[in-house]
Every structure is written in C-alpha cells, then in structure tokens.
C-alpha cells in the first residue's frame, strides 16, 4: 500500500466534515500533546462529573489522520465513562501496534484508521487525541488527589 492510500475517501470525509468543538471556557482540566515526528498539535479540554466526561473541547493542527481521530473523539466522547474512554484508547494502541481489532460500537468509525498500522511514523499523530485526553484525565486525577489530601 502506498502512503497516499491511507487517505481514503472515508478518512478525508471524516476529517473534512468534522465540526470543530473549539476550546471550553470552563474546563476542569486541559492538556496539550505534540507529535515530535510530524509536528501535529492538539489541546484538549475536559469537564468530568462522577466519572463521566460531560464536556469536551479541542483545538487541533494535524494531518488528516490526526483530524479523523479527533473528529470521532469529539463526536463520541461526551457521555462516556472515563474507564470506557481509556479502553478505547487502549484498543487504538493495540490496533496500530499489535494487530488488535479496531474499537466497535459507537467508536466503530475508528476502523477506517486501521491501515495506519503499516506506517509507524503515522501512529503518533493518529493517537494524539487519545493520548492528550488520557494526559488530561491523569492530571485531573492528580489534582483531585492533592485536593483530598490537602
């Protein structure tokens, strides 16, 4: 497969027609991730209540692969349990790095990114949104631990 074959019509459609959620003004936590390989950047904002992600925003500068991942996340993340999101992140890592199956259910559109598996240089940009949300969740957990013990 040629690198240009990664950019299927479905990936270009998901990336090109995604609504951009923008940043949240009253986020519980934010995180920024940068791909050192390609320079893609994403900043995510989250609002979490009782273990459920109830607010999400992002600003992204990435290739179509990173934009596709971010588009699916933006569309599906609100209403997702924190643990369930971390499971989707793990499934994405396994899909690209260990021949795992793509996520299913409402996250099923992530299957269109499965061909990225053969292009390790594109893994980081494809996973950027998942890693940014995970970093934000870790930061939130750390902040809550400090608040409880302080």
C-alpha positions as CSV (number, residue, x, y, z in Angstrom):
1,X,0.0,0.0,0.0
2,X,1.2,3.5,-0.9
3,X,1.2,6.2,1.8
4,X,-1.4,8.1,-0.2
5,X,-3.7,5.1,0.0
6,X,-4.0,5.8,3.8
7,X,-6.0,8.8,3.0
8,X,-9.2,7.0,1.9
9,X,-12.3,8.8,0.9
10,X,-13.9,8.0,4.3
11,X,-10.9,9.4,6.2
12,X,-10.9,12.6,4.1
13,X,-14.7,12.8,4.7
14,X,-14.5,12.3,8.4
15,X,-11.6,14.8,8.7
16,X,-13.0,17.4,6.3
17,X,-16.6,17.4,7.5
18,X,-16.0,17.3,11.3
19,X,-17.4,20.0,13.4
20,X,-14.7,21.8,15.4
21,X,-15.8,21.9,19.0
22,X,-13.4,24.7,19.9
23,X,-11.9,25.2,23.4
24,X,-14.0,25.1,26.6
25,X,-14.0,28.2,28.7
26,X,-14.8,26.4,32.0
27,X,-12.9,23.2,31.7
28,X,-11.9,21.1,34.7
29,X,-8.6,20.2,33.1
30,X,-6.7,20.8,29.8
31,X,-3.7,19.0,28.2
32,X,-1.6,19.6,25.2
33,X,0.2,17.0,23.1
34,X,2.6,17.4,20.2
35,X,3.9,14.8,17.8
36,X,7.6,15.1,17.6
37,X,7.5,13.1,14.4
38,X,5.2,15.3,12.3
39,X,4.5,18.4,14.4
40,X,0.8,17.8,14.9
41,X,-0.5,19.6,17.9
42,X,-3.7,19.2,19.9
43,X,-5.0,20.9,23.1
44,X,-8.0,19.2,24.8
45,X,-10.3,20.5,27.5
46,X,-12.5,18.2,29.6
47,X,-15.3,18.5,32.1
48,X,-15.8,15.3,34.2
49,X,-18.6,14.6,36.6
50,X,-19.0,11.4,38.6
51,X,-16.6,9.5,36.3
52,X,-18.3,10.6,33.1
53,X,-16.9,13.0,30.5
54,X,-19.7,15.6,30.2
55,X,-17.8,18.3,28.3
56,X,-15.1,18.2,25.6
57,X,-13.3,20.8,23.5
58,X,-10.2,20.8,21.4
59,X,-8.0,22.9,19.1
60,X,-6.0,20.8,16.6
61,X,-3.4,21.3,13.9
62,X,-2.8,17.9,12.4
63,X,-2.8,15.8,9.2
64,X,-6.0,14.1,8.0
65,X,-5.2,11.0,10.2
66,X,-5.0,13.1,13.4
67,X,-8.0,15.1,12.4
68,X,-10.0,11.9,11.8
69,X,-9.2,10.5,15.2
70,X,-10.0,13.9,16.8
71,X,-13.3,14.1,14.8
72,X,-14.5,10.7,16.1
73,X,-13.5,11.5,19.6
74,X,-15.2,14.9,19.5
75,X,-18.4,13.3,18.2
76,X,-18.5,10.4,20.7
77,X,-16.7,11.3,23.9
78,X,-19.4,13.3,25.8
79,X,-21.3,10.9,27.9
80,X,-18.5,8.3,28.0
81,X,-17.3,6.9,31.3
82,X,-13.6,7.7,31.9
83,X,-12.8,4.0,32.1
84,X,-14.6,3.3,28.8
85,X,-12.6,6.0,27.1
86,X,-9.4,4.6,28.4
87,X,-10.4,1.2,27.0
88,X,-11.0,2.8,23.6
89,X,-7.5,4.4,23.8
90,X,-6.0,1.0,24.6
91,X,-7.9,-0.6,21.7
92,X,-6.5,2.1,19.4
93,X,-2.9,1.5,20.6
94,X,-3.4,-2.3,20.2
95,X,-5.0,-1.8,16.7
96,X,-2.0,0.1,15.4
97,X,0.9,-1.5,17.3
98,X,-0.2,-5.1,18.0
99,X,-2.6,-6.2,15.2
100,X,-5.6,-5.7,17.6
101,X,-9.2,-5.3,16.4
102,X,-10.5,-1.7,16.0
103,X,-12.9,-0.3,18.6
104,X,-16.5,-1.2,18.0
105,X,-19.9,0.2,18.8
106,X,-20.2,4.0,18.6
107,X,-16.4,4.2,18.1
108,X,-16.6,2.0,15.0
109,X,-15.6,4.7,12.6
110,X,-12.1,4.4,14.1
111,X,-11.8,1.2,12.0
112,X,-11.0,3.4,9.0
113,X,-7.7,4.2,10.6
114,X,-6.6,0.5,10.7
115,X,-4.4,0.8,7.6
116,X,-2.2,3.2,9.6
117,X,-0.8,0.1,11.3
118,X,1.6,-0.4,8.5
119,X,3.0,3.1,8.8
120,X,4.6,3.5,12.3
121,X,5.6,7.1,11.5
122,X,1.9,8.0,11.4
123,X,0.9,6.2,14.7
124,X,1.7,9.2,16.9
125,X,-0.5,11.7,15.0
126,X,-3.3,9.1,14.8
127,X,-3.1,8.5,18.6
128,X,-2.5,12.1,19.6
129,X,-6.1,12.9,20.7
130,X,-6.3,9.7,22.7
131,X,-3.0,10.5,24.5
132,X,-4.0,14.1,25.1
133,X,-7.3,13.1,26.7
134,X,-5.5,10.4,28.8
135,X,-3.0,13.1,30.0
136,X,-5.8,15.4,30.9
137,X,-7.5,12.6,32.9
138,X,-4.3,11.8,34.7
139,X,-3.8,15.5,35.5
140,X,-7.4,15.7,36.8
141,X,-6.9,12.6,39.0
142,X,-3.7,14.0,40.4
143,X,-5.4,17.4,41.1
144,X,-8.2,15.6,42.9
145,X,-5.8,13.5,45.0
146,X,-4.0,16.7,46.0
147,X,-7.3,18.4,46.9
148,X,-8.4,15.5,49.0
149,X,-5.1,15.1,50.9
150,X,-4.5,18.8,51.3
